[in-house]
């Protein structure tokens, strides 16, 4: 299967069936292509807008037989207004500062990720991620990518430990949150929610209309949080459609 893109003809491939990471008892297949060459940035934009996600230098989307449970969702930045719950999250994290960094893996990031995976996703597909795997996840990119690091705001000029991080792509029409993780011992701070709210703020400052959250699956409890960020759009057979309030 090929698709014309400028002067390039990206090759698309289908993976063999694998156990679905979201719905027990089901199997998933993915269609994917490589993000390589001088058109990688533009291709990533087009594919993300078409429901693809990025992993290293590969763009993929589900292509499962008889199943369309994975739905791409994005937040409408200009219309978003934090509700009372979100305002409480922002208030609890007034002492946290986010800093945009180049896509370079650090030992501190990996240590935080390992703690996060062991606590929250011990049975997930990333459970056995090594330091080398993490370096590839962060640094094997041909698109506009950053790591946002979150730390307590220093009052004395000294450094503070890393408490959360997000790998994020900059697109022509938004920010795409590729993967985020945080210190699970700080559960009362809702750092996952805080990072999404911070990305909405940053997108608004950059005059970008969307924050892409990846896939939402109705029957997957771990993805339920994504529905809280309204208004949002979901990608279906008729293109991006506003999700009813």
N, C-alpha and C positions, 0 to 999 in steps of 0.2 A: 504494500500500500504506500503510495507516495502522495505528497501534497506540494503544489507549486508554492514557492515562497521567494519572491524577488528573483534573483538569479540562482537560487539554490533549490534543490529538490531533496528535502529531508527524508530520510528513510524511517518508516514507522514499523515497529515490531510488536508482536504479541507474546506475553510470557506464558509459560505453562501454568496450569491451575495450581494454586497454593491455598492452604487453609486461610480463611478470612480472619483478619485480626480484629474485626469489629463484631461479627455475628457468628456465634458458635454453630458448628455443623454445616457451615457454608464454605464455598471455595471462591477465590477471587482470581481474575486474570487482569492484566494491565496492558494497555497499549503505550508504547514509549518511543522516544527518539532522543538523539544526542544533541546537546546544546554546544555546538562547536563552530569555530570560524568567526568571520567578521560580522555575521548576522545573528550571533548568539543572543545579544541583548534584545534586539527587536523580535526575534523568534520567541524568546521567553515571555515577552509582553503579550504577543498574540496568543500563545498557548495558555498562559495563565487566564487571560480573558475568556478562553474557550473551555475552562474547567480543568486544566492540567495543573499539576504540582511539580515542584522541582526537588530533586535529590542529587546533590553534587552536580555533575554536568549532564544529568538526565531529566527530561520532562516526561511525566507519566500521568495517566488517568485510568480509572477502572474501566474495564471492558468485560464485565461478568455476564455469563449466560443467564438470562431470565431474571436479572436483578439490577435495580437502579437505586439502591438504598443510599449510596454515597452522593450527596448533593453539595455542590460548591456554593459557598455563601460569602458575601462581602457586606461590610457595613457602609451605609451612606453617611459619609463624614460630615457634610455640611448640615445635615438635618439632625444629627445626633445631639442629644442633650442628656447629661447624666441624671438618672433618677435618684431618689433618696438613698437607695442601697449603694449605688456607684459613688455618690458624694461621700458616703461614710468610708468607702475604700480609699478614696483620694485623701480624705482627712487622716486616716490611720497611717498613710504613707507619705505624709508631708516631709518627713525626715529622710526620704529616699531620693537619690539623684540618679538619673539614667544618663549614660555617656555613650555616644556612638563611636565605635572602634572599627578599624579595618578588619577584614575577615581573616584573622590570624588566631589559631588555636593556642590556648595557654594551659599550663598545668592546673591553675586555679579553676578555670572553667570546667576542665574535665573532671576534677575532683567533685565539684558541685553537681555535674551531670550524673556521675556514678552514684552519688548519694540520692539524687532524685529518682533515678531508675530503680535502685534497690528498694526505695521506700514506696514508690507509686506504681512502677511498671515492672515488677520482678519477673512476671511471666510474659512480658511483651517481646516484640521482635527485636528490640534494641537492647535487651537485657544483658547480652554478652558482648556489648560494644567495648572494644579495646581503645587504648590511647591512639593507636595508629588509625583506627576507624574514625575516631573523633576528628583527628587532623584532616582526614579526607572529607568528612562531612562539612567542615567549616571552610577549608581552603581549596578544595577541588571545585572551583566555580569559574565560569566564563561570563558571568553577568554582574550587575551592580549589587553587591552584597555587603552587608555590615553586620557586626555583632553589637547589640546594645547591652551594656553591662550596667547593672543596678547595684548600688551600694548605699549604706547609710551616709548621709551628708556629714562630712567631717567638720567638727566644731573647732578642732585644734590644729588643722592643717595636716594631720596624719592620715595615712591610708586606712581604709576600712575594708573588711572582708566582702567578697562578692556574695550577694544573696539571691540574684536572679540574672538571667541572660536570655536574649532572643536573637536568633539568626533571622535576618530580615532582608528581603529583596526590594530594591527600589524599582518600581515600574513607571511607565509613562503616565499611568492613571491612578497610581496608589502605592501602598506599602503591602507587601505580601509576607505574612508571618510564617516562615518556613518551619521553625521549631523553637520552642521556648521551654525553659526549666527553671527551677527555683529551690530555695531551701525549704524543705517540707516541714521543718521544725517551727517555721514561722506561719503556721496555717491561719492564725487569726488575722494576718495582714492581707490575705487573699491576693498574693503576689501575681498569680496568673491573670486574674482580672485586672489588676493594676497595670500590668504590662500592655494589655489590650487598650486600656484607657489612655495610656501614655502614647501608644502608636496612633490612636485617633487624634490626639492633640498634635502630634508631630505632622501627621498627614494634613491636618487643617492649616498648620503654619506653612507647609510646603505647597498649599493650594492643590492638593491631590484629592480627588473625590471619593476614593475607596480605601478601605483596609480589608484585605483578603484574609479570611480565616481558614481557608482550606475546606475540608469536607465535613459535613454534618450528617450523622446517621441517626434516624429517629429512634431506633431501639438500642442505641449505644449510650449508656449512662454517662460515660466519661466525656461525651461530646455535648451533653445537654446544656452546658454553660454558654455555648455559642448562640443559642436562641435568645439569650438575655439582651444582646446588643442590638437594639432596634432604633431606627428602622434599618432593615437590611434587605438585600436581594438574594434570591436563589436562582441557580442556573438550571433550566429545564429544557424540554423539547422546543419551546417557543422562545428561547433565549433567557436573558436575565429578567426576572419578574419580582416585583416588590412582594415581600412576605407579609400577609395580613397581620395587623396588630393583634 
